[in-house]
């Protein structure tokens, strides 16, 4: 099971344990523990790597202004 799936399940758990009918002390303890686990998992996921130099990037060259002037003069 991936870390992202675990985060989703923990989100569902947060929604469920609030309605279990436990005393406020237990709800507080479960909330703190769940929050710490969510923070740890989210931190361990890190961020997506940033692409700095991609080989599949397509560049389009534009005509310079001099070429545009010569193209218009032939009309």
Secondary structure, DSSP 8 states (H G I E B T S, - for coil): --HHHHHHHHHHHHHHHTTS---HHHHHHHHHHHHHHHHHHHHHH------SS-TT--------HHHHHHHHHT-
